[in-house]
Amino acid sequence: MTDTEFMDTAERALKAIEASCDRINDETSVDIDNQRTGGMVTLVFANHSQIVINLQKPLHEIWLAAKCGGFHYQFDGKQWMDTKGSGEFFASLSRFASEQSGSSLEFAER
Protein backbone atom coordinates (compact mmCIF):
# COMPACT_ATOMS: atom_id res chain seq x y z
CA MET A 1 0.00 0.00 0.00
CA THR A 2 1.39 3.39 -0.95
CA ASP A 3 1.15 6.42 1.33
CA THR A 4 -1.52 7.88 -0.97
CA GLU A 5 -3.58 4.68 -0.88
CA PHE A 6 -3.26 4.57 2.90
CA MET A 7 -4.38 8.18 3.28
CA ASP A 8 -7.37 7.68 0.95
CA THR A 9 -8.48 4.51 2.74
CA ALA A 10 -7.86 5.90 6.22
CA GLU A 11 -9.66 9.16 5.37
CA ARG A 12 -12.74 7.14 4.37
CA ALA A 13 -12.61 5.43 7.77
CA LEU A 14 -12.37 8.75 9.65
CA LYS A 15 -15.29 10.18 7.66
CA ALA A 16 -17.30 7.04 8.45
CA ILE A 17 -16.61 7.56 12.17
CA GLU A 18 -17.83 11.16 11.93
CA ALA A 19 -20.92 10.11 9.97
CA SER A 20 -21.66 7.39 12.55
CA CYS A 21 -21.43 9.97 15.35
CA ASP A 22 -23.85 12.26 13.51
CA ARG A 23 -26.28 9.35 13.00
CA ILE A 24 -26.02 8.26 16.65
CA ASN A 25 -26.58 11.84 17.86
CA ASP A 26 -29.62 12.20 15.57
CA GLU A 27 -31.22 8.80 16.24
CA THR A 28 -30.49 8.16 19.93
CA SER A 29 -30.33 9.97 23.25
CA VAL A 30 -26.57 9.39 23.39
CA ASP A 31 -24.55 12.56 22.91
CA ILE A 32 -21.10 12.03 21.40
CA ASP A 33 -18.96 15.10 20.90
CA ASN A 34 -16.61 14.28 18.02
CA GLN A 35 -13.69 16.58 17.39
CA ARG A 36 -11.48 16.23 14.33
CA THR A 37 -7.99 17.66 14.09
CA GLY A 38 -6.14 16.54 10.97
CA GLY A 39 -5.72 12.78 11.15
CA MET A 40 -7.15 12.48 14.66
CA VAL A 41 -10.75 12.11 15.86
CA THR A 42 -11.60 12.39 19.55
CA LEU A 43 -14.94 11.05 20.77
CA VAL A 44 -16.10 12.48 24.10
CA PHE A 45 -19.04 10.87 25.90
CA ALA A 46 -21.44 12.40 28.45
CA ASN A 47 -19.44 10.83 31.31
CA HIS A 48 -16.33 12.67 29.97
CA SER A 49 -14.59 9.45 28.93
CA GLN A 50 -12.88 9.58 25.55
CA ILE A 51 -11.87 7.43 22.63
CA VAL A 52 -9.07 8.76 20.44
CA ILE A 53 -8.50 7.51 16.89
CA ASN A 54 -5.45 8.70 14.98
CA LEU A 55 -3.61 7.89 11.80
CA GLN A 56 -0.04 6.62 11.86
CA LYS A 57 1.02 7.31 8.29
CA PRO A 58 4.60 5.94 8.53
CA LEU A 59 3.22 2.58 9.73
CA HIS A 60 0.06 2.65 7.58
CA GLU A 61 -2.00 2.05 10.71
CA ILE A 62 -5.00 3.48 12.52
CA TRP A 63 -4.50 3.62 16.28
CA LEU A 64 -7.41 3.57 18.71
CA ALA A 65 -7.14 4.43 22.41
CA ALA A 66 -10.07 3.62 24.69
CA LYS A 67 -10.52 3.09 28.44
CA CYS A 68 -9.73 -0.60 27.95
CA GLY A 69 -6.43 0.02 26.16
CA GLY A 70 -4.71 0.88 22.91
CA PHE A 71 -5.06 -0.95 19.60
CA HIS A 72 -3.39 -0.80 16.18
CA TYR A 73 -5.21 -1.62 12.93
CA GLN A 74 -3.89 -2.29 9.43
CA PHE A 75 -5.92 -2.49 6.23
CA ASP A 76 -5.99 -6.04 4.82
CA GLY A 77 -7.44 -5.04 1.46
CA LYS A 78 -11.03 -5.25 2.71
CA GLN A 79 -11.16 -3.94 6.26
CA TRP A 80 -9.08 -2.56 9.12
CA MET A 81 -7.91 -5.46 11.30
CA ASP A 82 -6.21 -5.40 14.70
CA THR A 83 -2.52 -6.22 14.36
CA LYS A 84 -2.73 -8.60 17.35
CA GLY A 85 -5.81 -10.47 16.14
CA SER A 86 -8.45 -8.76 18.29
CA GLY A 87 -10.87 -8.12 15.42
CA GLU A 88 -12.10 -5.55 12.95
CA PHE A 89 -11.84 -1.82 13.66
CA PHE A 90 -15.50 -0.77 13.41
CA ALA A 91 -16.70 -3.77 15.45
CA SER A 92 -14.13 -2.91 18.13
CA LEU A 93 -15.02 0.78 18.08
CA SER A 94 -18.71 -0.12 18.45
CA ARG A 95 -17.93 -2.35 21.44
CA PHE A 96 -15.65 0.19 23.16
CA ALA A 97 -18.04 3.11 22.57
CA SER A 98 -20.95 1.03 23.88
CA GLU A 99 -18.98 0.18 27.03
CA GLN A 100 -17.95 3.78 27.64
CA SER A 101 -21.35 5.33 26.87
CA GLY A 102 -23.48 2.71 28.61
CA SER A 103 -25.64 2.36 25.48
CA SER A 104 -25.52 -0.02 22.54
CA LEU A 105 -23.86 1.91 19.71
CA GLU A 106 -22.95 0.89 16.17
CA PHE A 107 -20.15 2.41 14.12
CA ALA A 108 -19.84 1.27 10.52
CA GLU A 109 -18.12 2.12 7.29
CA ARG A 110 -21.00 2.50 4.87
C-alpha positions as CSV (number, residue, x, y, z in Angstrom):
1,M,0.0,0.0,0.0
2,T,1.4,3.4,-0.9
3,D,1.2,6.4,1.3
4,T,-1.5,7.9,-1.0
5,E,-3.6,4.7,-0.9
6,F,-3.3,4.6,2.9
7,M,-4.4,8.2,3.3
8,D,-7.4,7.7,0.9
9,T,-8.5,4.5,2.7
10,A,-7.9,5.9,6.2
11,E,-9.7,9.2,5.4
12,R,-12.7,7.1,4.4
13,A,-12.6,5.4,7.8
14,L,-12.4,8.7,9.6
15,K,-15.3,10.2,7.7
16,A,-17.3,7.0,8.5
17,I,-16.6,7.6,12.2
18,E,-17.8,11.2,11.9
19,A,-20.9,10.1,10.0
20,S,-21.7,7.4,12.5
21,C,-21.4,10.0,15.3
22,D,-23.8,12.3,13.5
23,R,-26.3,9.3,13.0
24,I,-26.0,8.3,16.7
25,N,-26.6,11.8,17.9
26,D,-29.6,12.2,15.6
27,E,-31.2,8.8,16.2
28,T,-30.5,8.2,19.9
29,S,-30.3,10.0,23.3
30,V,-26.6,9.4,23.4
31,D,-24.5,12.6,22.9
32,I,-21.1,12.0,21.4
33,D,-19.0,15.1,20.9
34,N,-16.6,14.3,18.0
35,Q,-13.7,16.6,17.4
36,R,-11.5,16.2,14.3
37,T,-8.0,17.7,14.1
38,G,-6.1,16.5,11.0
39,G,-5.7,12.8,11.2
40,M,-7.2,12.5,14.7
41,V,-10.7,12.1,15.9
42,T,-11.6,12.4,19.6
43,L,-14.9,11.1,20.8
44,V,-16.1,12.5,24.1
45,F,-19.0,10.9,25.9
46,A,-21.4,12.4,28.5
47,N,-19.4,10.8,31.3
48,H,-16.3,12.7,30.0
49,S,-14.6,9.5,28.9
50,Q,-12.9,9.6,25.6
51,I,-11.9,7.4,22.6
52,V,-9.1,8.8,20.4
53,I,-8.5,7.5,16.9
54,N,-5.5,8.7,15.0
55,L,-3.6,7.9,11.8
56,Q,0.0,6.6,11.9
57,K,1.0,7.3,8.3
58,P,4.6,5.9,8.5
59,L,3.2,2.6,9.7
60,H,0.1,2.7,7.6
61,E,-2.0,2.0,10.7
62,I,-5.0,3.5,12.5
63,W,-4.5,3.6,16.3
64,L,-7.4,3.6,18.7
65,A,-7.1,4.4,22.4
66,A,-10.1,3.6,24.7
67,K,-10.5,3.1,28.4
68,C,-9.7,-0.6,28.0
69,G,-6.4,0.0,26.2
70,G,-4.7,0.9,22.9
71,F,-5.1,-0.9,19.6
72,H,-3.4,-0.8,16.2
73,Y,-5.2,-1.6,12.9
74,Q,-3.9,-2.3,9.4
75,F,-5.9,-2.5,6.2
76,D,-6.0,-6.0,4.8
77,G,-7.4,-5.0,1.5
78,K,-11.0,-5.2,2.7
79,Q,-11.2,-3.9,6.3
80,W,-9.1,-2.6,9.1
81,M,-7.9,-5.5,11.3
82,D,-6.2,-5.4,14.7
83,T,-2.5,-6.2,14.4
84,K,-2.7,-8.6,17.4
85,G,-5.8,-10.5,16.1
86,S,-8.4,-8.8,18.3
87,G,-10.9,-8.1,15.4
88,E,-12.1,-5.6,12.9
89,F,-11.8,-1.8,13.7
90,F,-15.5,-0.8,13.4
91,A,-16.7,-3.8,15.5
92,S,-14.1,-2.9,18.1
93,L,-15.0,0.8,18.1
94,S,-18.7,-0.1,18.5
95,R,-17.9,-2.3,21.4
96,F,-15.7,0.2,23.2
97,A,-18.0,3.1,22.6
98,S,-21.0,1.0,23.9
99,E,-19.0,0.2,27.0
100,Q,-18.0,3.8,27.6
101,S,-21.4,5.3,26.9
102,G,-23.5,2.7,28.6
103,S,-25.6,2.4,25.5
104,S,-25.5,0.0,22.5
105,L,-23.9,1.9,19.7
106,E,-23.0,0.9,16.2
107,F,-20.2,2.4,14.1
108,A,-19.8,1.3,10.5
109,E,-18.1,2.1,7.3
110,R,-21.0,2.5,4.9
